[in-house]
Amino acid sequence: MDDLAFAELDPEPFRNEAAKLSEGLCRRDAGACPRTRDLPGHSHISEIAHLGASDDTAFGPESRRAQRSSPGPRVHSAID
């Protein structure tokens, strides 16, 4: 199953596209809908720039847990 994050401060068209993507993934996976996260206080730029920041509690730790449990090849980054 996929996870999908979008940002509270994104323009409405961005948020609409995120909703369409979520619906499409739900259909693709026969009702196994992606978990969605609306990141409070973030925009489409700040959500990525904020990863690994000392106060990144909204998304970074969860993202790192998902990366570590992924069956794919391990990718190391500065935020490990």
VEXLUM-742258 format. One record per residue: residue in three letters; x, y, z of N, C-alpha, C in turn. Coordinates in steps of 0.001 Angstrom, whole numbers, padded with zeros to 6 digits, always signed. Atoms other than C-alpha are relative to their C-alpha. Example, Ala and Ser with C-alpha at 12.3 -4.5 7.8 and 13.67 -1.06 7.14 Angstrom:
<pts>
ALA+000890-001190+000000+012300-004500+007800+000900+001200+000000
SER-000820-001190-000060+013670-001060+007140-000770+001090+000730
</pts>
This chain:
<pts>
MET+000845-001170+000000+000000+000000+000000+000895+001239+000000
ASP-000745-001250+000094+001186+003525-000729-000415+000961+001098
ASP+000308-001128-000871+001378+006517+001573+000005+001243-000861
LEU+000104-001231+000771+000443+009936+000265-000051+001172+000971
ALA-000017-001198-000840+001324+013263+001879-000256+001221-000868
PHE+000210-001285+000664+000164+016719+000923+000049+001060+001082
ALA-000265-001058-000956+000583+020097+002558-001187+000935+000172
GLU+001116-000866-000358-001940+022289+004321+000001+001305-000799
LEU-000086-001316+000633-000690+025480+002649+000121-000063-001519
ASP-000054+000111+001461-000635+024131-000904-001219+000673-000626
PRO+001156-000562+000712-002845+025884-003461-001074-001083-000212
GLU+001126+000935+000156-006269+024288-003899+000188-000974-001170
PRO-000199+000975+001088-005389+022787-007335+000967-001128+000372
PHE-000938+001045-000442-002467+020912-005738-000719-001006+000889
ARG+000721+000872-000925-004696+019547-003007-001031-000848-000748
ASN+000950+000757+000819-007312+018529-005584+000693-001138-000734
GLU-000750+001049+000690-004673+016601-007530+000399-001113+000959
ALA-000330+001009-001006-003585+014836-004339-001215-000890+000283
ALA+001225+000775-000228-007207+013780-003763-000267-000946-001169
LYS+000190+000856+001181-007459+012466-007337+000986-001164+000009
LEU-000995+001060-000068-004226+010516-006885-000396-001045+001031
SER+000439+000924-001040-005512+008996-003651-001143-000882-000497
GLU+001136+000765+000536-008764+007964-005332+000461-001004-001057
GLY-000513+000899+001037-006870+006472-008282+000756-001180+000585
LEU-000732+001096-000645-004575+004445-006031-000964-000948+000699
CYS+001016+000813-000663-007608+003229-004105-000680-000936-001013
ARG+000605+000832+001062-009224+002015-007334+000989-001047-000504
ARG-001022+000922+000506-005976+000475-008574+000190-001190+000929
ASP-000289+001037-000981-005546-001477-005353-001264-000620+000589
ALA+001258+000653-000366-009164-002697-005159-000456+000353+001413
GLY+000518-000450-001283-010120-000596-002161+001027+000113+001111
ALA-001063-000171-000997-006808-000758-000297+000566+001405-000190
CYS-000331-001408+000227-006565+003014-000120+001295+000401+000700
PRO-001234-000457-000632-003318+004822+000617-000298+000754+001288
ARG+000079-000821-001199-002785+006309+004024+000389+001409-000419
THR-000295-001376+000385-002870+010087+003610+000380+000820+001223
ARG-000429-000910-001056-001189+012788+005666-000120+001425-000515
ASP+000084-001426+000297-002125+016458+005541+000964+000675+000976
LEU-001053-000522-000861+001003+018152+006865-000298+001444+000407
PRO+000400-001334-000465-000042+021145+008994+001159+000989-000062
GLY-000987-001068+000018+001790+024407+008459+001034-000101-001107
HIS-000984+000196+001061+003612+023188+005342-000574+000318-001372
SER+000313-000143+001419+003655+023945+001632+000719-001125-000737
HIS-000636+001067+000777+004825+021681-001196+001525+000131+000002
ILE-001447-000174-000104+008331+023134-000767+000471-000312+001417
SER-000472+000153-001378+008615+023228+003013-000111-001431+000513
GLU+000121+001377-000493+007436+019637+003505+001256-000802-000312
ILE-001230+000709+000374+010531+018365+001680+001210+000633+000683
ALA-001123-000700-000602+012931+021026+002967+000094-000265+001504
HIS+000061+000190-001447+011852+020255+006542+000450-001391+000452
LEU-000416+001348-000381+012797+016564+006454+001362+000030+000681
GLY-001250+000072-000728+015493+015910+009007+000264+001175+000917
ALA-000175-001135-000909+015063+019222+010820-000196-000477+001441
SER+000062+000433-001404+015385+019037+014590-001433-000077+000531
ASP+001395+000024-000469+011649+019723+015018-000931-000710-000976
ASP+000797+000717+000998+010476+017429+012208-000694-001194+000638
THR+000765+001086-000609+007857+015388+014022-001222-000363-000827
ALA+001220+000228+000775+005074+015628+011420+000160-001105-001026
PHE-000117+000884+001146+006536+013479+008686+001316-000772-000056
GLY-001322+000606+000147+010260+012716+008857+000175-001338+000686
PRO-000193+001281-000679+010330+009986+011531-000820-001130-000637
GLU+000849+001014+000635+007443+008147+009890+000556-000398-001363
SER-000592+000260+001309+009075+008470+006481+001237-000883+000131
ARG-001205+000815-000188+012354+007048+007784-000361-001428+000398
ARG+000428+001358-000368+010534+004079+009395-000462-000758-001244
ALA+000480+000653+001223+008848+003342+006060+001172-000376-000896
GLN-001172+000308+000820+012189+003531+004240+000739-001214+000539
ARG-000737+001113-000612+013818+001139+006701-000721-001331-000175
SER+000757+001254+000115+011012-001412+006361-000278-000381-001450
SER+000248+000268+001419+010901-001227+002557+000795-001211-000467
PRO-000725+001167+000502+011815-004463+000769+000996+000356-001105
GLY-000882-000422+001088+013667-002453-001912+001418+000241+000483
PRO-001384-000276-000378+017339-001506-001981+000085+001132+001014
ARG-000167-000999-001055+018522+000533+000974+000689+001239-000564
VAL-000573-001268+000422+019181+004182+000197+000362+000778+001255
HIS-000451-000755-001169+021242+006098+002723-000115+001482-000277
SER+000110-001436+000161+020690+009758+003299+000521+000696+001244
ALA-000496-000794-001122+021796+012558+005568-000954-000028+001185
ILE+000963-000021-001105+018629+012161+007638-000084-001328+000749
ASP-000007+001269-000732+019373+008585+008741+000623+000238+001312
</pts>
